[in-house]
Amino acid sequence: MSWHRTWLFARRTMKEIMRDPVNLFFGLAFPVLLLWALSLIYKQVGQIPGAATISGDELAAAISAYAPVFVSLFSGMLIAKDRTSSFLTRLFASPMTAADFTLGYSLPMLVVALAQSLVTFLFAGLFGHPIGVRMLLGAIVVLPTALMYTAIGLLCGTLMSDKAVGGVCGAMLTTIAFILAGGDYGRIWPHVWIVTAYAVGFWLAAVIVFGLRKRNVNR
């Protein structure tokens, strides 16, 4: 694996992400809009006697944990489009390894996920929710989740068409993540280790599958 080649490919991947306004909306604007809408809803719910409520920092943490699911769509769609445009076929002739490619796709997605968390927590403060050390911890803890979603997207993009990726990562996975995302700081440990194990497993699987696809094309 070459860090120089990986870095160059990661820069290209980031440019592709930033070039698409849809990515910018779902990557940065949508979590903020969701936070704003749910803040208003829970503010009204809190006025109902006996109604269950959620604190502002926990709401921000829950959205921060949910938002990285969109990087699975970004990574899956990008690699699927690269395949259909024959861009990867040309790159397969280069000395880049499967790990170079996979890491080059993954690093920009982690940057996007970190930006999502920081922007979400920043706007949580602007909406009147207190910003503390726990929020900064949440921005870091979300990275294993982002890596897991990225690896799932890479697997789907390597094996499926861009339309199929949109269905799996854009509809099914986002719905599942919305249902399961939580913001309870007291339950970070040991769950973060479980998520990290899944992230590493999916990422290694993506490297292997990508390597097999690369080998078949080069034959």
Disulfide bonds with the S-S distance in Angstrom:
none
